[in-house]
């Protein structure tokens, strides 16, 4: 009986959009758009995609047809850099990176000594991701193992594809947030053994950034990456000019900021470096040569006054780039709003940033940055059926504005500029609806947090 149910065909009928390449490379051939399309799903995976008129007549009558007529179906969004513990402090006022860490980030992260708090924040965090149409994320935890345990536990319950790791810091941080090189290795190793490749979960070795790790701890990171070669490396790089100067003083033997990670042999495939704003030509070549990826975090870069990523240079070097909200320096879980800010950052540099580029970075671009193309990111046959239903009429003004759009690009651009979580009508995980706008959340939590004093 259960095998029969698992093999059942489900067909999603809607206007359907996905990407097969980067618009900067393939132009208009980078995307596929099926007006009145059909997405065929079996066992939680894509088995066919095309026009409704071509697909429906060929299906058995037992297939379940779900109609989202007039709506836009896209692959689920992929957030390539976000901080679980900073959920509580989104929108904290008035600092740049280094003082912001001291004033806001570190005190909030201390609360994750409490397992109850870790679980409640994990649930609120996941609720917000799904409400905003994000189905996969690369996530920073805290130094506390319970932050990762709680996050993976709650993600597993929801059958989500998530990547996360315990932060590793053994200097230049509060004493009660510091571990040591060996402890960070031991705890990370135990978490990898417990969670990596369990269901849809993956582990990321997570040194916070070079200033908070000794060379000994960075070597322990490399040891983990070599022992578990399909894990990820997730850290920060070249976000803030004062940070870059600090790194020069801490690592005078390194050629540049990326050189710190390079010397430790941490620049490789499945290494994702958040921000990467102030990079030299050598650093860009090094990232490209080693198949490492960048997470572009436009919202937080503007909020903290960190700088402007030159996306065109990344494209010229063939570096895989995804987008990250970087909550909580980023001020929205919405990848639409993140695309909005990405457009402005390129405008300030005299560069173009289309809606197609924004939607690509939020889907297939993110999958490529995470080395998950063919698993998530588009509707290629065999991909996991994580997708969203987007509503062009989510607000009366958006309906009015898009009603005057003459092309698909104009519609998408208006959605990216004016849209937010209200545009996400439903979020599907492995072919099953797990969030529906204006309905009671399937995964409800009390969100009544018993906050611990730091």
N, C-alpha and C positions, 0 to 999 in steps of 0.2 A: 504493500500500500504506500509506504513512504517513498520507495523507489519510483513508483508511478507518479507521485506528486512532484518529486524532484525533477523528473523528466518533462514535466508539463511545459508547454510553450506559452510564453506571454509576449504579446505584441503591443508596443507603445506607438500610438498614432499621434503625430504632431508635426510641426515644422522642426526639422532636425539639422543641427550644425555641429561639425567637428573639424579638426585639423589633422592633416597628414604631413605637414612640414611647416617650417618657419616662413611667415610671409616675407621676411627680409631676403629669403633665398628663392622661394617658389612663387612669390607674388600671388595672383589670384588663384593659382593652382594649389595653394597651401591649404585651402579649406574646401569642405564638401557641404553643400546645403541642399536639403530635400524639402521643398515645400510640399506639404501633405505627404510626409515620409512615414516610414514604418521601421521601427527598431525591434528586432526579434531576439528574445532572450530565452535561454534554457539553462537550467542548473546555475543560475546567477551570472551567466556569461553571454556575450554577444554571439549570436550564430548567423545573423543576417542584417543587412541594412540596405534600404533603398526607398523607392516610391511606394506608397500605399497601394496604388492601382496595380503595381507589378507583383507585390508580395502577397497581399491578402488572398487572391484567388488560388495561390499554390499551397495554402496552409490547410491542415486538417481542421475540421469543424470543432474539435475539442480545444483548440487554442483559445486562450483568454485574451480578449482585446480591450485595452485600456486607452481611452481617447482623451487627448489633451488638445483638442482642435483649437487652432488660433494661437496656441502657446509655442514657446521655443524650448526644445529639449537640447541640452548640451551635456558633455561629460562633466562629472563633478569637478569642482575647483580643487586645486592643489596648492597648499600654502607651504612654501619651502623654508620658512623661518618664522617661528613664533614661540613665545615664552609662556608656558602654563602658569608659573607662579606669579606672573605680573597681571593676571586677570583682574585682580582687585584694584589695581592702581592705574588703570588706563586713564590717560588724560591728566596725570600729575603735573602740576604747573612749574614752569619757569627755570629749567636747568638745561645745560648741555651734558653730553654723555657722561663724563667722569663724575661730576657732582651729582647728576641724576642717579647714578648707581648708588652713591653713598647716601643720598637723601631719601630715596624712594625704593629702589629695587632691593637692596640688601635687607633693609628692615622687613619688607614684605616677605622675602624668601625665608626668613627665620621662622615664620609661622608654620612651615611645612614639617617641623618636628612633630606636629599633631597629625595623627593618621586620619582622624575624623575630618579635619580641615582639608587635608590632601584629597580625600574622597569627594567632599562637597565641591571643592574648586574644580576638580577633574570633571564632575558632572556638569557644572555650569559652563565650563570651557567647551565641552563636547556639544552641549545644547546650542551654544552660540555658533560653533562651527557649522553644525547641520542647518541651523536657521539661516545662515549666510551662504549655504550651498557648497561648503567646503567638506570634501569627503576623505581627503588625505592630508596630513600635515607632518612636517619635520619639526619636532617639539623639544625645547629645552625644559628639563626638570629643574630640580635644585640639587644641592650636594647630598640631600637626604634620600636614602634608597626608597623610603616610603612614598616620595613624590612620584617616582617612576612606577613602583608597584601599583599605586592607586590609579594612575593614569592608564596603565596597560590593563588592569583589571576591568575598569569601566569601558575602555575601548573594546576589549574582547567580548564583553556582554552585548555590545551593539554590532559586533562583527565588522568592525571598521579596520581599514588598512591605515595603520599609524606607525610612525617611526619616532622614537624618543630615546633619551639617555640621561643619566645622572651627571650633573655638572661636576667637574674636577677643578678644584682651586686649592693651591697649597701656599699662596702668599698674596700680599697686597689685597686682603679682604678681611672682614671681621673674623676674630678668632673662632666664634661659634658657627661660622660658615666655612671654615677651613678644614680640609682633610690633609693627608700627606701623600706622597707619591705612591707608597706601597698600599696604603688603605684605599686610595682611589682606584688602584688597579684591582685589588681584591674584591671590592664592592661592585665595580663595573663588571668584572668577570662573572661574579655570581648572578648579576642581573642578565647578562648575555645568556648564560646557561639556562636561566629560568624562562626568558621571554623571547629571545631572538628566533625568528622563523616559526613561532608558535601561532597557529591560525594565520591571521593577516598582519601580524606584528613584526617589526624589525627594530634592531637596536642601533643607536648612534653613539659612538665614543665622543664625549662632549667636554673637552676643555673649554672653559668659558671664553677666554682669549689669552693671547700670549702673556700679557702683564700679570695675570693671576696664576700662572704655572711656572714652576722652576724647570730648568732643562731636564732634571731627573723625572719630573712628572710627565713632560712631553715624551720622553723616551718610553715611559710606561704606556702612554697612549699608543705609540707605535707598536709596542709589544702586543697590545690587544688587537690592533688592526692586522698584524701579521698572523696571530693565532686564530683570528676569526675574519678571514679576508673578505667575506661578503657583508660585514657590518659597514656602517657609515662613519665618517668623520664629520662632525658638525661643530663649527666654531665661528668666531667673528674675525674680520680682517679689514683693516684700513677704513674704519668708519669715521674717525674724527681726527683732525690734524694734531691736537694735543696728544691724543692716544698714540699716533704715529711717532711723535717725538719721544714719548715715554718709552716706546718699544726700542727705539734707537739706543737710549741710555741703558736699558736693561739687557739688551743683547747686542753689544757693540761689535761682536764678531760677525753678525749676520749682515748680508749684503743689503737687505731691505726687510720690510715687515713680513712679506711672504717667505723670505729667506729663512726666517725663524722656523716656520713649519717645514720648509723644504729640507733644512739641515736635519730635522728630526724624521725625515722620510714620511711625512704625513700628507703630502700633496699627491693625490692619486685619484683614480676613478672612485666614485662614491664619496669623495671629499666635497663638502658643500660649505663655501665661505660666504657668510652673510655680509652684506654691504659692499665691500671691495670698491670703495669710491675713489680713493687717492692712490691709484696704482700706477707704477712706472711701466714703460714698454717691456722691460725685462720680466716684470711680474705677470703681465698679461700673456706673454709668450710662455712662461712657465706653467700657468694655469692651462693654457691650450695644449701644450706638449704633453701634459700629464693627465688630460681628460678630467680635470677637476671642474667644478661648477660654481657659479655665483648665484646667490639669492639677492635679488634686487628688492630693497625695502623702501620704496619712495615715501610712504607716509611718515615713517619714523625719521627718515633722513631730513625731511622738512621740519618735523615737529621739534627735533633736537638741534636743528641748524647745522647738521653734520656736513652737508655738501650734496653735489649733484652727480649721479652716476652717468658716465658717458657710454650709453648703450651701444652707440654706433661702433665705438672701438672694440667692444666685446664681440659684436657681430663680425667685424673685420678679422678678428683673431679666431673666429669659429668656436668661441667659448659657449658652453651650454649655460643658459640663464633661465632661472625660474623667478617667480615673484613671491615675496613674503610680506605678510602684514606687520610682522615684528611687534605684535601686541606684547607688552604694554607701552613701549615708546610709540608704536603705531597706535592710532586712535580709533581703529575700526577693524572688526573681524571680516568685513566685506571685501572680497577680492574685486568687486566692481569699484568700490571707493578707492582701493589701492591702485587700480588701473587709471582712475581719474587723476590721482596724484602723479603717477608715472608719466602721463601725458604732459602735465605741467612742467615736470622736470626736464623733459626733452625740449619743450617749447622755450624754456629759459636758455637752452644751449643752441637754439636755432635748428633743432632736429625735428623730424616728423615722428609721430607715434599714432598709428591707426588703431581703430577699435579691433581690427583683425589681429594686430600685434598684441594688444592687451589681452584678448581672449585666448590667443595662442599661449602666451606666457602663463596664464592662469590654468591651462589644461595640459596640452601636450608638451609645452616648454617645461612645465614643472615636472612632468613625468620623465623627460629626458635628463633634467638636472638630477633627478633621483635615481637614474638608471632603471626606470620602470616602464619605458616605452614597450608596448606589447602586452603590458599587464593592466595599466590604467592610462588615462589621458586622452583617449579617443575611442571610437567605436569600431576599431579593427576587429575582425573575427577572432574570437578567443579572449578578448579583453573582458575584465570584470565589469559588470553592468552597474557601476556607480554613476549616477547621472542626476541632473536637476531639471525641473520644469520652471521656466522663467515666464513671467507675466508682463507683457508689454503695457498692460493697463493697470499696473499695481497701484498707481495713484491717478487721480483725475487729471493732474497736470501732465504726467508722463503719457497717459493715453492721448491727451490733446497734442503733445509735442510729437510723439511717434506717428500720430495720424497724419502729420505733415511731412514725414520722411518719405523720400522717393526711392531709396535703394536699401538693400540689406545693410550696407555699411552705415548709412545714416541712422537706421534703427538701432544698430548695435552701439554706435557712438553715443546716441542719446541715452541709451540704457547705461552705458559706462559712466557718463557724466552726471546723470540725474538719479541713477538707481542705487539701491542699497538692499538690506535684507528683505524689504517689502516686496522686491521683485522675485524672490524665491518662493514659488507657490508650493513646490514639493521637492523633497530630496529623497532619492532612492539609493539603497545600498544593496548590491548584488541582486538587483531586480526587484527589491521590496521597498515599499514606501515607509520611511522611518520618521519623516517630518512633513507635516502639512500645515501651511500657514492658516491662521485663524482657527485651528483646531487644538484641542488639548494635546500637549506634547506626549508622545508615546513613552519617552524616557524622562518622566517628571522627577524632579528632586525638590526637596523643601526649600533649599537655598537659605535656610535659617542657620547661619553659621555661628558656632560657638567659638568666637575668635580668641586665640591665645595671645596674651601679652608677649611682645617680642622680648 
